[in-house]
Amino acid sequence: MTEEVAVERDYTAAARALVDARYPIALTGAGLSVESGIPPFRGPGGLWTKHGEPPMNGWELFLADPKRAWEKRLNPEGPMRELARRVEQAQPNPGHQALVELEAMGLMRCVITQNIDDLHRRAGQRELAEIHGNSRLVRCIECGAREPREAISLAVLPPRCARCGGIQKADTVSFGEPIPEDVMERCQREARAADFILVAGTSATVYPAAALPFEVLERRGALIEVNPHESELTPLATVVLRGPAGAVLPKLVAAVRGLRN
Ligand code: APR
């Protein structure tokens, strides 16, 4: 059997599992935005691979001195500076658009993303849970209210919440910070309802996001992995579509259309 036939068979199997699913969701990671010019964190070309992992106590540092934390955020250095610049310039790619198409076809109930780059939202994804926050939003650490970053004044740091006067921080979840309850509750609810999960562009090494696919597997749901490299989930995948998400996901949509015609 040639490589092509094998791959073709895998796309058909993945499309079949998706079409037959009652409640399909997706979990995405940095790999989905690589073709938008944003490097991953781990593996080949990863930011942490190149520069080393950042300090794991970002939340503690924020609470200790919110003004200083904001000053650092507004003048990022090293890998955070590179990440901020790339996120600023990035545009959604065909991988993001394919997930929007699946949603329009009624085959994607929610996209849970670990990415803070706003690209799923800008691609038009409606049912979206950003488990690590969104870099274009700020969040009050008291009442949890979120606002667009461009809507607030940064003349006085730290900025204060218009609703409760609490301190605002970037909505992105710092290392050591608990995931905001509203988002965590949504992610768990979606994972517990799902009988199919498309896992695209993640090493599946960071918790609690990496635990979500197991909610689906425990109930014998299907797991489709989209990744050019092996990940922690590869041995557990129902079907593996090996390749870059920007190329693989549009082909999966085409395979679904092929099944439906
Ligand atoms: N398409 C699909 N997957 C890709 C692509 C691509 N074009 N390029 C790389 N990948 C895969 C890599 O093989 C790797 O498995 O994407 C994965 C990226 O893994 P990580 O860099 O670990 O990113 P992620 O899993 O999203 O990290 C989780 O860690 O540092 C924190 O908060 C950060 O949200 C992030 C979290």
py3Dmol code that shows the C-alpha trace and the ligand (Angstrom):
import py3Dmol

protein = """\
ATOM      1  CA  MET A   1       0.000   0.000   0.000  1.00  0.00           C
ATOM      2  CA  THR A   2       1.512   3.331  -1.023  1.00  0.00           C
ATOM      3  CA  GLU A   3       1.936   6.272   1.366  1.00  0.00           C
ATOM      4  CA  GLU A   4      -0.723   8.281  -0.511  1.00  0.00           C
ATOM      5  CA  VAL A   5      -3.393   5.595  -0.191  1.00  0.00           C
ATOM      6  CA  ALA A   6      -2.625   5.255   3.531  1.00  0.00           C
ATOM      7  CA  VAL A   7      -2.991   8.988   4.036  1.00  0.00           C
ATOM      8  CA  GLU A   8      -6.165   9.072   1.915  1.00  0.00           C
ATOM      9  CA  ARG A   9      -7.582   6.272   4.031  1.00  0.00           C
ATOM     10  CA  ASP A  10      -6.728   8.191   7.193  1.00  0.00           C
ATOM     11  CA  TYR A  11      -8.545  11.311   5.970  1.00  0.00           C
ATOM     12  CA  THR A  12     -11.604   9.218   5.133  1.00  0.00           C
ATOM     13  CA  ALA A  13     -11.508   7.541   8.553  1.00  0.00           C
ATOM     14  CA  ALA A  14     -11.138  10.904  10.327  1.00  0.00           C
ATOM     15  CA  ALA A  15     -13.950  12.438   8.249  1.00  0.00           C
ATOM     16  CA  ARG A  16     -16.190   9.437   8.950  1.00  0.00           C
ATOM     17  CA  ALA A  17     -15.573   9.711  12.701  1.00  0.00           C
ATOM     18  CA  LEU A  18     -16.348  13.454  12.554  1.00  0.00           C
ATOM     19  CA  VAL A  19     -19.541  13.091  10.512  1.00  0.00           C
ATOM     20  CA  ASP A  20     -20.745  10.282  12.837  1.00  0.00           C
ATOM     21  CA  ALA A  21     -19.952  12.282  15.989  1.00  0.00           C
ATOM     22  CA  ARG A  22     -22.825  13.609  18.127  1.00  0.00           C
ATOM     23  CA  TYR A  23     -20.774  16.392  19.820  1.00  0.00           C
ATOM     24  CA  PRO A  24     -17.396  17.131  18.137  1.00  0.00           C
ATOM     25  CA  ILE A  25     -14.972  19.658  19.680  1.00  0.00           C
ATOM     26  CA  ALA A  26     -11.358  20.686  19.116  1.00  0.00           C
ATOM     27  CA  LEU A  27      -8.323  21.477  21.267  1.00  0.00           C
ATOM     28  CA  THR A  28      -5.680  23.641  19.587  1.00  0.00           C
ATOM     29  CA  GLY A  29      -2.210  24.837  20.496  1.00  0.00           C
ATOM     30  CA  ALA A  30       0.704  26.907  19.250  1.00  0.00           C
ATOM     31  CA  GLY A  31       1.248  24.639  16.247  1.00  0.00           C
ATOM     32  CA  LEU A  32      -1.965  25.966  14.681  1.00  0.00           C
ATOM     33  CA  SER A  33      -0.461  29.455  14.513  1.00  0.00           C
ATOM     34  CA  VAL A  34       2.971  28.431  13.218  1.00  0.00           C
ATOM     35  CA  GLU A  35       1.824  28.999   9.614  1.00  0.00           C
ATOM     36  CA  SER A  36       0.701  32.494  10.727  1.00  0.00           C
ATOM     37  CA  GLY A  37       4.320  33.268  11.637  1.00  0.00           C
ATOM     38  CA  ILE A  38       4.124  32.651  15.421  1.00  0.00           C
ATOM     39  CA  PRO A  39       6.736  30.125  16.636  1.00  0.00           C
ATOM     40  CA  PRO A  40       5.706  27.228  18.914  1.00  0.00           C
ATOM     41  CA  PHE A  41       7.071  27.016  22.454  1.00  0.00           C
ATOM     42  CA  ARG A  42       8.578  23.539  22.423  1.00  0.00           C
ATOM     43  CA  GLY A  43      10.130  21.237  19.839  1.00  0.00           C
ATOM     44  CA  PRO A  44      11.990  22.398  16.723  1.00  0.00           C
ATOM     45  CA  GLY A  45      12.130  26.225  16.507  1.00  0.00           C
ATOM     46  CA  GLY A  46      10.287  26.577  19.829  1.00  0.00           C
ATOM     47  CA  LEU A  47      10.654  29.828  21.823  1.00  0.00           C
ATOM     48  CA  TRP A  48      11.398  27.969  25.056  1.00  0.00           C
ATOM     49  CA  THR A  49      13.676  25.558  23.139  1.00  0.00           C
ATOM     50  CA  LYS A  50      15.700  28.574  21.938  1.00  0.00           C
ATOM     51  CA  HIS A  51      15.555  30.821  25.013  1.00  0.00           C
ATOM     52  CA  GLY A  52      14.793  28.414  27.880  1.00  0.00           C
ATOM     53  CA  GLU A  53      11.488  28.217  29.802  1.00  0.00           C
ATOM     54  CA  PRO A  54      10.353  31.513  31.403  1.00  0.00           C
ATOM     55  CA  PRO A  55      10.101  31.800  35.234  1.00  0.00           C
ATOM     56  CA  MET A  56       7.131  29.762  36.455  1.00  0.00           C
ATOM     57  CA  ASN A  57       6.054  32.399  39.018  1.00  0.00           C
ATOM     58  CA  GLY A  58       4.603  35.108  36.753  1.00  0.00           C
ATOM     59  CA  TRP A  59       1.385  35.262  38.822  1.00  0.00           C
ATOM     60  CA  GLU A  60       3.241  35.627  42.130  1.00  0.00           C
ATOM     61  CA  LEU A  61       5.371  38.417  40.622  1.00  0.00           C
ATOM     62  CA  PHE A  62       2.225  40.168  39.364  1.00  0.00           C
ATOM     63  CA  LEU A  63       0.541  40.047  42.766  1.00  0.00           C
ATOM     64  CA  ALA A  64       3.738  41.232  44.489  1.00  0.00           C
ATOM     65  CA  ASP A  65       4.118  44.315  42.241  1.00  0.00           C
ATOM     66  CA  PRO A  66       1.352  44.837  39.620  1.00  0.00           C
ATOM     67  CA  LYS A  67       2.814  48.195  38.482  1.00  0.00           C
ATOM     68  CA  ARG A  68       6.223  46.654  37.778  1.00  0.00           C
ATOM     69  CA  ALA A  69       4.570  43.673  36.044  1.00  0.00           C
ATOM     70  CA  TRP A  70       2.705  46.055  33.729  1.00  0.00           C
ATOM     71  CA  GLU A  71       5.859  48.050  32.991  1.00  0.00           C
ATOM     72  CA  LYS A  72       7.577  44.781  31.969  1.00  0.00           C
ATOM     73  CA  ARG A  73       4.552  43.763  29.854  1.00  0.00           C
ATOM     74  CA  LEU A  74       4.622  47.119  28.032  1.00  0.00           C
ATOM     75  CA  ASN A  75       8.381  46.771  27.396  1.00  0.00           C
ATOM     76  CA  PRO A  76       8.857  43.030  26.849  1.00  0.00           C
ATOM     77  CA  GLU A  77      12.375  41.607  26.515  1.00  0.00           C
ATOM     78  CA  GLY A  78      13.852  38.476  24.943  1.00  0.00           C
ATOM     79  CA  PRO A  79      11.369  35.729  23.892  1.00  0.00           C
ATOM     80  CA  MET A  80       8.328  37.662  25.157  1.00  0.00           C
ATOM     81  CA  ARG A  81       9.310  40.597  22.916  1.00  0.00           C
ATOM     82  CA  GLU A  82       9.594  38.283  19.893  1.00  0.00           C
ATOM     83  CA  LEU A  83       6.273  36.613  20.776  1.00  0.00           C
ATOM     84  CA  ALA A  84       4.495  39.982  21.211  1.00  0.00           C
ATOM     85  CA  ARG A  85       5.805  41.245  17.863  1.00  0.00           C
ATOM     86  CA  ARG A  86       4.806  38.061  15.975  1.00  0.00           C
ATOM     87  CA  VAL A  87       1.348  37.965  17.588  1.00  0.00           C
ATOM     88  CA  GLU A  88       0.826  41.618  16.618  1.00  0.00           C
ATOM     89  CA  GLN A  89       1.596  40.921  12.933  1.00  0.00           C
ATOM     90  CA  ALA A  90      -0.108  37.523  12.573  1.00  0.00           C
ATOM     91  CA  GLN A  91      -3.184  36.735  10.446  1.00  0.00           C
ATOM     92  CA  PRO A  92      -5.428  33.645  10.629  1.00  0.00           C
ATOM     93  CA  ASN A  93      -4.306  30.812   8.285  1.00  0.00           C
ATOM     94  CA  PRO A  94      -6.213  28.059   6.381  1.00  0.00           C
ATOM     95  CA  GLY A  95      -6.086  25.892   9.521  1.00  0.00           C
ATOM     96  CA  HIS A  96      -8.114  28.482  11.469  1.00  0.00           C
ATOM     97  CA  GLN A  97     -10.473  28.938   8.538  1.00  0.00           C
ATOM     98  CA  ALA A  98     -11.078  25.182   8.207  1.00  0.00           C
ATOM     99  CA  LEU A  99     -12.308  25.040  11.831  1.00  0.00           C
ATOM    100  CA  VAL A 100     -14.697  27.912  11.086  1.00  0.00           C
ATOM    101  CA  GLU A 101     -15.968  25.950   8.061  1.00  0.00           C
ATOM    102  CA  LEU A 102     -16.555  22.849  10.212  1.00  0.00           C
ATOM    103  CA  GLU A 103     -18.535  25.017  12.654  1.00  0.00           C
ATOM    104  CA  ALA A 104     -20.659  26.349   9.769  1.00  0.00           C
ATOM    105  CA  MET A 105     -21.263  22.731   8.665  1.00  0.00           C
ATOM    106  CA  GLY A 106     -22.526  21.918  12.177  1.00  0.00           C
ATOM    107  CA  LEU A 107     -19.470  19.713  12.806  1.00  0.00           C
ATOM    108  CA  MET A 108     -17.650  21.758  15.456  1.00  0.00           C
ATOM    109  CA  ARG A 109     -19.449  22.532  18.719  1.00  0.00           C
ATOM    110  CA  CYS A 110     -16.531  24.343  20.409  1.00  0.00           C
ATOM    111  CA  VAL A 111     -12.880  25.140  19.806  1.00  0.00           C
ATOM    112  CA  ILE A 112     -10.851  25.161  23.023  1.00  0.00           C
ATOM    113  CA  THR A 113      -7.560  26.952  22.373  1.00  0.00           C
ATOM    114  CA  GLN A 114      -4.413  27.367  24.415  1.00  0.00           C
ATOM    115  CA  ASN A 115      -3.368  30.213  22.101  1.00  0.00           C
ATOM    116  CA  ILE A 116      -3.546  33.813  23.292  1.00  0.00           C
ATOM    117  CA  ASP A 117      -3.148  35.266  19.755  1.00  0.00           C
ATOM    118  CA  ASP A 118      -6.847  36.029  19.009  1.00  0.00           C
ATOM    119  CA  LEU A 119      -6.532  34.278  15.602  1.00  0.00           C
ATOM    120  CA  HIS A 120      -9.456  31.874  16.065  1.00  0.00           C
ATOM    121  CA  ARG A 121     -11.698  34.803  17.006  1.00  0.00           C
ATOM    122  CA  ARG A 122     -10.457  36.874  14.057  1.00  0.00           C
ATOM    123  CA  ALA A 123     -11.027  33.916  11.693  1.00  0.00           C
ATOM    124  CA  GLY A 124     -14.688  34.000  12.795  1.00  0.00           C
ATOM    125  CA  GLN A 125     -14.906  31.069  15.240  1.00  0.00           C
ATOM    126  CA  ARG A 126     -18.066  31.629  17.295  1.00  0.00           C
ATOM    127  CA  GLU A 127     -17.994  28.840  19.846  1.00  0.00           C
ATOM    128  CA  LEU A 128     -14.535  29.450  21.356  1.00  0.00           C
ATOM    129  CA  ALA A 129     -12.979  28.953  24.790  1.00  0.00           C
ATOM    130  CA  GLU A 130      -9.565  30.597  25.278  1.00  0.00           C
ATOM    131  CA  ILE A 131      -8.205  28.600  28.221  1.00  0.00           C
ATOM    132  CA  HIS A 132      -4.984  30.675  28.497  1.00  0.00           C
ATOM    133  CA  GLY A 133      -6.714  33.987  27.827  1.00  0.00           C
ATOM    134  CA  ASN A 134      -6.480  36.516  24.978  1.00  0.00           C
ATOM    135  CA  SER A 135      -3.604  39.014  24.554  1.00  0.00           C
ATOM    136  CA  ARG A 136      -6.017  41.687  23.222  1.00  0.00           C
ATOM    137  CA  LEU A 137      -8.061  41.684  26.445  1.00  0.00           C
ATOM    138  CA  VAL A 138      -7.493  42.733  30.062  1.00  0.00           C
ATOM    139  CA  ARG A 139      -9.197  41.077  33.038  1.00  0.00           C
ATOM    140  CA  CYS A 140      -9.993  42.290  36.546  1.00  0.00           C
ATOM    141  CA  ILE A 141      -8.344  40.031  39.140  1.00  0.00           C
ATOM    142  CA  GLU A 142     -11.257  40.747  41.585  1.00  0.00           C
ATOM    143  CA  CYS A 143     -14.518  40.450  39.618  1.00  0.00           C
ATOM    144  CA  GLY A 144     -13.161  38.776  36.449  1.00  0.00           C
ATOM    145  CA  ALA A 145     -14.625  41.407  34.076  1.00  0.00           C
ATOM    146  CA  ARG A 146     -12.818  41.554  30.721  1.00  0.00           C
ATOM    147  CA  GLU A 147     -12.321  44.566  28.451  1.00  0.00           C
ATOM    148  CA  PRO A 148     -10.515  45.144  25.149  1.00  0.00           C
ATOM    149  CA  ARG A 149      -7.014  46.343  25.960  1.00  0.00           C
ATOM    150  CA  GLU A 150      -7.327  49.222  23.553  1.00  0.00           C
ATOM    151  CA  ALA A 151     -10.418  50.460  25.458  1.00  0.00           C
ATOM    152  CA  ILE A 152      -8.557  51.181  28.696  1.00  0.00           C
ATOM    153  CA  SER A 153      -6.082  53.898  29.694  1.00  0.00           C
ATOM    154  CA  LEU A 154      -2.577  52.806  30.668  1.00  0.00           C
ATOM    155  CA  ALA A 155      -1.623  56.301  31.854  1.00  0.00           C
ATOM    156  CA  VAL A 156      -1.724  55.075  35.477  1.00  0.00           C
ATOM    157  CA  LEU A 157      -0.413  51.585  36.228  1.00  0.00           C
ATOM    158  CA  PRO A 158      -1.834  49.195  37.218  1.00  0.00           C
ATOM    159  CA  PRO A 159      -5.122  50.007  35.446  1.00  0.00           C
ATOM    160  CA  ARG A 160      -8.305  49.651  37.499  1.00  0.00           C
ATOM    161  CA  CYS A 161     -11.573  47.853  36.691  1.00  0.00           C
ATOM    162  CA  ALA A 162     -14.426  50.226  35.765  1.00  0.00           C
ATOM    163  CA  ARG A 163     -16.927  47.836  37.371  1.00  0.00           C
ATOM    164  CA  CYS A 164     -15.362  47.137  40.790  1.00  0.00           C
ATOM    165  CA  GLY A 165     -12.155  49.168  41.006  1.00  0.00           C
ATOM    166  CA  GLY A 166     -10.071  45.978  41.174  1.00  0.00           C
ATOM    167  CA  ILE A 167      -6.635  45.705  39.559  1.00  0.00           C
ATOM    168  CA  GLN A 168      -6.629  44.701  35.895  1.00  0.00           C
ATOM    169  CA  LYS A 169      -4.038  42.423  34.341  1.00  0.00           C
ATOM    170  CA  ALA A 170      -3.553  41.120  30.827  1.00  0.00           C
ATOM    171  CA  ASP A 171      -6.188  38.415  30.219  1.00  0.00           C
ATOM    172  CA  THR A 172      -3.390  35.999  29.311  1.00  0.00           C
ATOM    173  CA  VAL A 173      -2.941  33.463  32.115  1.00  0.00           C
ATOM    174  CA  SER A 174       0.476  33.830  33.761  1.00  0.00           C
ATOM    175  CA  PHE A 175       2.512  30.817  34.819  1.00  0.00           C
ATOM    176  CA  GLY A 176       1.290  29.828  38.301  1.00  0.00           C
ATOM    177  CA  GLU A 177      -2.049  31.626  37.839  1.00  0.00           C
ATOM    178  CA  PRO A 178      -5.230  29.535  38.178  1.00  0.00           C
ATOM    179  CA  ILE A 179      -7.320  29.363  34.992  1.00  0.00           C
ATOM    180  CA  PRO A 180     -10.295  31.764  35.451  1.00  0.00           C
ATOM    181  CA  GLU A 181     -13.310  29.788  36.695  1.00  0.00           C
ATOM    182  CA  ASP A 182     -15.693  30.809  33.896  1.00  0.00           C
ATOM    183  CA  VAL A 183     -13.336  29.544  31.165  1.00  0.00           C
ATOM    184  CA  MET A 184     -12.325  26.386  33.061  1.00  0.00           C
ATOM    185  CA  GLU A 185     -15.973  25.521  33.705  1.00  0.00           C
ATOM    186  CA  ARG A 186     -16.791  25.973  29.996  1.00  0.00           C
ATOM    187  CA  CYS A 187     -13.837  23.818  28.876  1.00  0.00           C
ATOM    188  CA  GLN A 188     -14.755  20.972  31.222  1.00  0.00           C
ATOM    189  CA  ARG A 189     -18.420  21.150  30.243  1.00  0.00           C
ATOM    190  CA  GLU A 190     -17.524  20.929  26.536  1.00  0.00           C
ATOM    191  CA  ALA A 191     -15.038  18.071  27.059  1.00  0.00           C
ATOM    192  CA  ARG A 192     -17.598  16.123  29.120  1.00  0.00           C
ATOM    193  CA  ALA A 193     -20.251  16.561  26.412  1.00  0.00           C
ATOM    194  CA  ALA A 194     -17.931  15.586  23.529  1.00  0.00           C
ATOM    195  CA  ASP A 195     -17.665  12.188  21.845  1.00  0.00           C
ATOM    196  CA  PHE A 196     -15.025  13.420  19.389  1.00  0.00           C
ATOM    197  CA  ILE A 197     -11.975  15.661  19.848  1.00  0.00           C
ATOM    198  CA  LEU A 198      -9.707  17.051  17.139  1.00  0.00           C
ATOM    199  CA  VAL A 199      -6.334  17.815  18.758  1.00  0.00           C
ATOM    200  CA  ALA A 200      -4.334  20.153  16.508  1.00  0.00           C
ATOM    201  CA  GLY A 201      -0.933  21.736  17.038  1.00  0.00           C
ATOM    202  CA  THR A 202      -0.302  20.951  20.678  1.00  0.00           C
ATOM    203  CA  SER A 203       2.384  18.945  22.483  1.00  0.00           C
ATOM    204  CA  ALA A 204      -0.348  18.153  25.055  1.00  0.00           C
ATOM    205  CA  THR A 205       2.121  18.674  27.927  1.00  0.00           C
ATOM    206  CA  VAL A 206       0.574  21.653  29.770  1.00  0.00           C
ATOM    207  CA  TYR A 207      -2.216  21.060  32.297  1.00  0.00           C
ATOM    208  CA  PRO A 208      -5.110  21.503  32.830  1.00  0.00           C
ATOM    209  CA  ALA A 209      -5.629  21.820  29.032  1.00  0.00           C
ATOM    210  CA  ALA A 210      -3.797  18.542  28.361  1.00  0.00           C
ATOM    211  CA  ALA A 211      -6.285  16.683  30.597  1.00  0.00           C
ATOM    212  CA  LEU A 212      -9.304  17.604  28.431  1.00  0.00           C
ATOM    213  CA  PRO A 213      -8.748  14.946  25.703  1.00  0.00           C
ATOM    214  CA  PHE A 214      -8.790  12.263  28.422  1.00  0.00           C
ATOM    215  CA  GLU A 215     -12.351  13.302  29.339  1.00  0.00           C
ATOM    216  CA  VAL A 216     -13.327  12.267  25.802  1.00  0.00           C
ATOM    217  CA  LEU A 217     -11.160   9.125  25.683  1.00  0.00           C
ATOM    218  CA  GLU A 218     -12.529   7.882  29.009  1.00  0.00           C
ATOM    219  CA  ARG A 219     -15.974   7.754  27.411  1.00  0.00           C
ATOM    220  CA  ARG A 220     -14.572   5.928  24.348  1.00  0.00           C
ATOM    221  CA  GLY A 221     -14.782   9.063  22.207  1.00  0.00           C
ATOM    222  CA  ALA A 222     -12.656   9.490  19.068  1.00  0.00           C
ATOM    223  CA  LEU A 223      -9.396  11.472  19.100  1.00  0.00           C
ATOM    224  CA  ILE A 224      -7.950  12.779  15.837  1.00  0.00           C
ATOM    225  CA  GLU A 225      -4.415  14.181  16.083  1.00  0.00           C
ATOM    226  CA  VAL A 226      -3.144  16.807  13.629  1.00  0.00           C
ATOM    227  CA  ASN A 227       0.587  17.430  14.107  1.00  0.00           C
ATOM    228  CA  PRO A 228       3.720  17.111  11.949  1.00  0.00           C
ATOM    229  CA  HIS A 229       5.436  15.458  14.924  1.00  0.00           C
ATOM    230  CA  GLU A 230       4.538  12.927  17.611  1.00  0.00           C
ATOM    231  CA  SER A 231       2.939  14.279  20.793  1.00  0.00           C
ATOM    232  CA  GLU A 232       1.977  12.850  24.195  1.00  0.00           C
ATOM    233  CA  LEU A 233      -1.380  11.862  22.673  1.00  0.00           C
ATOM    234  CA  THR A 234      -0.129  10.064  19.551  1.00  0.00           C
ATOM    235  CA  PRO A 235      -0.371   6.554  21.112  1.00  0.00           C
ATOM    236  CA  LEU A 236      -4.014   7.257  22.125  1.00  0.00           C
ATOM    237  CA  ALA A 237      -5.200   8.708  18.802  1.00  0.00           C
ATOM    238  CA  THR A 238      -7.978   7.015  16.810  1.00  0.00           C
ATOM    239  CA  VAL A 239      -6.490   8.532  13.630  1.00  0.00           C
ATOM    240  CA  VAL A 240      -3.269  10.546  13.174  1.00  0.00           C
ATOM    241  CA  LEU A 241      -3.094  13.076  10.331  1.00  0.00           C
ATOM    242  CA  ARG A 242       0.628  13.817  10.203  1.00  0.00           C
ATOM    243  CA  GLY A 243       1.384  17.233   8.735  1.00  0.00           C
ATOM    244  CA  PRO A 244       1.044  21.005   9.239  1.00  0.00           C
ATOM    245  CA  ALA A 245      -2.456  22.069  10.334  1.00  0.00           C
ATOM    246  CA  GLY A 246      -2.740  24.714   7.589  1.00  0.00           C
ATOM    247  CA  ALA A 247      -2.489  21.926   4.993  1.00  0.00           C
ATOM    248  CA  VAL A 248      -4.151  19.050   6.872  1.00  0.00           C
ATOM    249  CA  LEU A 249      -7.330  20.740   8.177  1.00  0.00           C
ATOM    250  CA  PRO A 250      -8.565  22.023   4.766  1.00  0.00           C
ATOM    251  CA  LYS A 251      -8.020  18.479   3.434  1.00  0.00           C
ATOM    252  CA  LEU A 252     -10.089  17.103   6.304  1.00  0.00           C
ATOM    253  CA  VAL A 253     -12.902  19.526   5.385  1.00  0.00           C
ATOM    254  CA  ALA A 254     -12.655  18.334   1.764  1.00  0.00           C
ATOM    255  CA  ALA A 255     -12.851  14.696   2.923  1.00  0.00           C
ATOM    256  CA  VAL A 256     -15.989  15.523   4.950  1.00  0.00           C
ATOM    257  CA  ARG A 257     -17.565  17.211   1.914  1.00  0.00           C
ATOM    258  CA  GLY A 258     -16.627  14.109  -0.117  1.00  0.00           C
ATOM    259  CA  LEU A 259     -18.462  11.873   2.381  1.00  0.00           C
ATOM    260  CA  ARG A 260     -21.557  14.088   2.411  1.00  0.00           C
ATOM    261  CA  ASN A 261     -21.932  14.289  -1.403  1.00  0.00           C
TER     262      ASN A 261
END
"""
ligand_1 = """\
36
APR
N 0.792 22.463 12.424
C 0.399 21.674 13.466
N 1.177 21.420 14.552
C 2.422 21.957 14.546
C 2.907 22.765 13.489
C 2.028 23.010 12.387
N 2.391 23.766 11.343
N 4.188 23.140 13.790
C 4.481 22.571 15.010
N 3.424 21.858 15.444
C 3.273 21.117 16.717
C 4.566 20.669 17.369
O 4.980 19.408 16.866
C 4.159 20.581 18.840
O 3.653 19.285 19.144
O 2.663 21.988 17.634
C 3.020 21.589 18.963
C 3.363 22.855 19.734
O 3.599 22.473 21.056
P 3.999 23.577 22.147
O 5.009 24.474 21.596
O 4.297 22.837 23.402
O 2.659 24.445 22.288
P 1.353 24.175 23.147
O 1.069 22.726 23.244
O 0.299 25.038 22.629
O 1.833 24.725 24.598
C 0.912 24.798 25.636
O 2.476 26.010 26.986
O 4.105 27.573 27.152
C 2.785 27.339 27.390
O 1.051 28.913 27.592
C 1.862 28.282 26.650
O -0.302 27.774 25.667
C 1.034 27.343 25.772
C 1.156 26.023 26.485
"""
view = py3Dmol.view(width=600, height=400)
view.addModel(protein, "pdb")
view.setStyle({"model": 0}, {"cartoon": {"style": "trace"}})
view.addModel(ligand_1, "xyz")
view.setStyle({"model": 1}, {"stick": {}})
view.zoomTo()
view.show()
